[in-house]
């Protein structure tokens, strides 16, 4: 049985394997690759690779492929109250014609998943700020990480930011409190990080520069500038050198799990970039619990 699909504007510039997962089912990457190699899924009647990016009105031909319905998990949109919308609007650092910058709170996801949950994109989709447009997520920030986050107001700006991030033209600074005393006051984390796609093991190189702001025998407050953008990069890197981030219950050691403060002490503090020769720099104030822990652990942060 053959079917064809016409790519709509919302998928312009998106990889074909992502389109397949979003439209045909939650398909393992290996099965997508196999179907593309066999020509069971073609782009404009030609074989293509999973990394190929789509254009508007491209035609995706699907022949003799049936992905079971049970593999499809539809995202459920979060329906925010007016109070929740107002709370997040109050966190906006800048609002211009092309994008907003928010000081994201810890505990809120950027985008919704397969279960109904609170997330920024669904919240701002109902905000009057996006009354004549829609919010576009242009980068990642873990649910439990607080701080600077950019949301584009139109597709062109979203594509621009995506390109700037890919070319490493956007510079981010994070602050973290980790366990133990780092022996060197500045340097580079340069490690291979491992993740899995199903049963497939993937090794990725990661690089982050860092500088210690203050430390004692038990804790270190440091500034980090990621060069690469791997998932959970900073959390993994600090854990690998034996100094996991305070409040991290995923990349930590058993004796660190009984902390009274459950928030992740990782904050996206500053972001810098240039658009049309104009320099942009945004800072996000530290959350109260972060400032409190700095004081409690007798660390100094002058800013």
ZIQUI-V620484 format. One line per field, one symbol per residue. burial: 1 if it has 9 or more other C-alpha atoms within 8 Angstrom, else 0. Layout:
burial=???
This chain:
burial=000001100011011110111001111000011011101111100011010011110111111010000011001101010001100100111000001111111101111100011111111111100110011111000011111111111100111011011001111111111111110000001000100010000000011111111111001111111110000010111110001111110011000010000011111111111100000001010100011001100010000
